[in-house]
Amino acid sequence: MSESCQLAAEDSRVVIAVDLDYFYAQCEEVRDLSIKNKPVVICVFSGRSEDSGAVSTANYIARSLGVKSGIPIRLAKRILREDSTAVFLPMDIEYYRIVSERIMEIIQSKGRKFEQTSIDEAYLDVTTEAGADYERAEMVGRSIKEGILTSEKMACSIGIGKNKLVAKMAVDSHKPNGFTVFSPGKVRSFLDPLPVGKLFGIGPKTEEKLRAMGIALVSELAKANPKTLSDHFGKNLGPTLREIANGEDNSPVVEKPIEQFSRIITLKKDAQTFDFKDVLAPLSSDLSEKLSSSNLNCKSIGIIAITNQLKIKTRSRTIPFPTQSGDEILKIASELFFAFFDEEKSVDGLKIRRAGIRIADLSPITTPKSGTLEDFV
């Protein structure tokens, strides 16, 4: 295929990048509205002392005051010592995964080719849905943004471009709560004036080496001699650097196998027990329908219990034969909750605020090959 044909083919693609802004901290803001508009720092405590450990992430208020990911918690507290409203919370990864899973299902429902790259980032190829029409792609992006806000009360940033690279650069250019569209005709004017270090995939060492070669801007890298780049960075990385400077990226949106589904509900009031079948039946039915529509079975059924102290407790069971039956999911989930409350009855004040079901160990349902009389002769 000629270079012009390759470019034409790439320009016909439309990719949406979704970034869940300051995700961990935003999850905590939604869970506890009283901390919104305060500096929120999510910490990985080591346990050696009250302040030992590192910052995992922070909301934009804390970031604007100088708190960065990876710095010691003790340093973050010094930075925010003048702000009595600052909140330091332990990382609750199980809770974040539950929220992420629900959001990823919203994104996935908007297109055929979906790729989740982390707990808070995903790509959606909407070429089939939008063709090369960026107005239609923008409508899909808006519906994703609205769906996440309506369902989870969370903001996200959206970037739309002709490939994953451009979509990623678009989403990173306006955060938080951004919405940026770079149609093919706008890519060059956006990329050219940027420092090379702003290109996705170029780290500090590569940037330093490029600057030493006299290449400081993306426009300069885009026109750099391919042989010179190969001599300095190797036959693989050299040409790749020039490609990304020109906004070229042929990597597809790769659909990855789904690992699990979960559904969760908030109880009418915190409870030491509840009517398992009454509460869990809608969740079991929904999960069964999800398995059926995805042509999947599950072999692991688990429960999620979020306590009145906002602690997450889980239990799971592996079943002998894969299923997508809502009745079986309900039966096992009810048994697990019964056992959970029996085990935890000695814990004073323990009450459940939210209850959920998680199914995992998913496998595709294969249709048996039809036989003929000759097969049995």
N, C-alpha and C positions, 0 to 999 in steps of 0.2 A: 504494500500500500504506500502511495506517495505521501510526502509530508503534508501537502495541502489537503489530501483526503483524510489523513489522520486528524488534522486540526478541525476539519469540518465535522467529523464524527464526534470529536470531543465537545465541540461547541453545541451540538444537538442535545447533550446531556444536561440535566438539571438536578443538582444535589442540594439538599437542605441539611445544614449542620445545626444541632440543638445543644446548647450548653445551659445546664441548670445552675444559675448564678449562685456563688458562694453556698453551695448545696447543703453541706452539713449544718452551717450556721442558720441557713434559711429554714431548714427542717425544724430546728429548735425554736425559731421565731414563730413558726406556725403552731407548734405544739404549746408554746407559752407566749401568748400575745403580749404579756406584760414586759417582755424583754425587747420587743421591737423598738427600733430607734435608739437603742443603746449599743455600745461596743460589745460585741459577742465574740468570745474566743473559744474555739473547740480544742481541747487539750488531750494529749496522750500522757496520762500520769504514769510515772514509773513505779510509784508506790514506796519509794525509799524515804520520801518526805512529802509534806503537803504541797510543796512547789516544785518538786523534781519531775522532769519530763520535758516534752517539747510541744509546741503549738502545731496542731494539724492544719487548721485553717481559721479564718476569721471573717466576719462580715465586713462590708466596705467601710463602715464607720470606723471600726478598729484598724483597718488597713490604712485609712487616711491619716491615722494618728501614729503610724509607724510599725504596727504589728505585722509581722510576716510569717509565713509558714516555715516551720523548721527551727525557729528561734527557741531558746529555753523559756519555759513558762515563767521562771523567775524574772527574766528580762522583760517579757510581755507585761508582767505586773508592774515593773518599774516604769515602763513607758506609759502605762495607764493609771499611774498612782494618783494623778490629779483628778481623775474622773471617778467619782464614787458610784456611778451607775454601771460601770463595766461588769460584765458577767463572764465568768470562766466556768465552762462545762466540760465534763468528760465525754469523749467520743463514744457515741452509741451506734455502732456500725450496723447492728441488726435492725434497728429502727430505720436508719437511712436506706438500707437495702429494701425494706418493705415499701417505703415511699417511692424509691427509684423504680421498683418493679411495676408499680401502678402507672407511673408516668411513662415508662418505656412502652407499655401496652397502648397508651394513648397515641404515642408517636408512631408506633408500628401500624396502627389501624389506618393511618393516613396514606400508606403507600405499600407497594409490593416488595421493594428491596430495602431492608432495614439492617443496620449494623450498629450495635451498641459497643462502644470502644472503652467505656469506663462506667462507673456507677452514676456519673453525672453528664455524660456526653454520648451523642449518637448521631448517625448519618441516615438520611432517607433519600434514596434515589427516586425522584418523582417524574422521570422522563416519560414513563408510560402514561401517567396521569395528566401531565402538563404538556408533553411534547417539548418544543423549544420555546413555549410561551411563558415568559417570566411573570406575566400578570396572573396567569393561572397558578403558577408555582407560588407566587406571593399569597394567593388565597389559601393554599394548602398550609403555608407557613403560619398565616394568621389564625387558621383554625386550630393548629397545634398549640399555639401560644394561648389562645382563648380556652382550649380544652384543659390545659394544665392549670391555668388560673382558676377556672370554674371548679374543677375537680379537687385540686390540692391547695388552692389559695397561694400558689407559688409563682414567682416570676421566672422567666427564662430569657436567654438571648438566642436569636435566630440569625443565621447567615445563609444566603442563597447564592450559588455560583455554578459554573459549568463543570466543576469537578470537586473532589473532596478538599483539595488544597485551597482553592479559591473560597469555597464555602467556609472552611475553617478560618481563613484570614478575615473573611467578612464578619463572622461571629465574634472574633477576638477584637475587631476594630471598634465596636461599640458595646460596652458592658458597664453596668448590669442593665437588664431589661431592654436590650437593644433589638433592633430589627433592621438588617442591612442586606441589600440586594446588589450584587455585582453581576450585571449582565455581561456577556463577552466583550462588548464595546467599552465597558468601563474598567476592565481589569488593568490595563496598562497604566492608565492615568492614576489609579490607586497605588499600584505597586512601585512604579518608577521612582518616586521621591523618597521612598522608605529607606532607612539604614538597613544594610544587609542582615543585621542581627534581628530585625523584626520579622524576617521570613520564617515561617513555620518549618522546623527541622534543622535550622542553623543555630548551633550552640555557641557559647562564648569563645571556645578555642578555635572553631572554624571561622567565626567572625574576626578574631584577632589575626588569623593567618591571611584572610582575604584583605583586611586593611593593610597589612604589611606588603601585600602585592599591589596596593594602590586602588583596591576595589572597596569603596565605602558605601555606595548606593546600589539599590536593586537594579536600577537602569544600567549601571556599569557592569554588574554581574551578568545581566541579560545579554550584553554584547561582547562579553569576554571571549578570548580565543579558546575554543574547545580543547586544543592540544595543551595549552598552558595550564588549564584547569586540571586536565588529566595528569600532567606531569607533577603537579603539586598535591593533588588529592586522590589520585588513582583512577583507573579506567572506569570504575563504577560510580564513585561519588562525584568525580569531576563533571561528567555530563549531566548528572542529576541536579547539581547545583545550578547549572545554566537553565535547565528545564523549569525548576521551581521559580527561578527569577523571571521567567517568561509566563508564569501561571499555568504551566503544563503539568498534568498529572493524570496518567492513564489507569491508576489503581481503581478497581471497581468497589462499589459498596457490597461488602461480602456478608451475606446472611449467615449468622452463626446459630448452631442448634440451641433451642430454648431449653434452659435447665430446670426451671420451676415456674409455678404459678401460685399466687396466694390471694386470698380475699380476707378482709378484716372488717369488723363492725364495732361501733361504739355502743356499749350497753346503755339502757335508759338510765341506770344509776349504778354506781360501783357496787359490786356484789361478791359475797363469799362463795356463792354458787349461783347457777341459773338453769333454766330449762334448756338443756343441751340441744334437743331436737328442734325446739321452737326457734332458738337463736341461730343454730348452725345450718338448718335446712336450706335457707336461701343461698348461703355461701357454697354449700355442697352442690346445689343445683347449678349455680353459676359456673363453678369449676368443671362440672361434668359437661356443660355446654361448651366451655372453652376447649376442653380436650377433644370433644367431638368435632368442633369446627376446625381444629388444628390437626385432626386425624392422628391424635396421640393417645397413648395409654400412660398411666403412671404406676409405679411400683412402690413408692414411698408416700405415706400420708402423715402429716404432722399437724400440730396445733401451735398457735401463737397466743400467749397470754400477756397482756400489758397491764401491769398492776397500777394501783392508785399512787404508787411511788414512781411511776413511769419507768419501771424496770421491765425488761422483756424476758420472758421465760418461754422455752420451747420444749416440745416432746415430739418424737416421730416414731413411726413403725414401718418396717419393710414388710410388704405382703407377698405371699407365695406366687400369685399370678397377677400380671398387669391388668389394670381395669380403667374404665372411664365412667363407671357406674356412680351416680350421685348417691344412691342408697348405701353403697359400700363405703364411700367417702364419709358420709354422715355417720354411719355406724362406728367406724374406727375413730373418727374425730371425737365422737361422744364418749367412747371408752377411754380415750386418752385424757380428756378433760376430767372425767370421773376419777381416774387414777391420779391426775395432777392435784385435784383438790384434796384427795385422801392423803397424799404425800405431804402436802403443804399445810394441813389443818393445824399443825402445832405452831405455825408462824403467826404471832399476834398481829392483828390489824390488817392482815393480807386481804386485799380485795382486788377484783379484776375490773378494770375500766374498759378495756377493749379485748375482743376475742376474735381469733382468726384461724383459718385453715391453710396449710401450705401443702402442695403436692409436688413431688420431685421424682427423680429417676425416670424421666420421660423417654418413651420410645415410640417410633412411628408404627402405625397399624399397617401391616402389609396384607394386600389382598391375595389370597391363594390363587395360583394359576389354574385356570379352567382346564379340566382334563377332557379327553375324548375316549371313545371306546378302545381305540388302538393302544392307549396308554396302559390299559389293563389286560391286554391280550398277552 
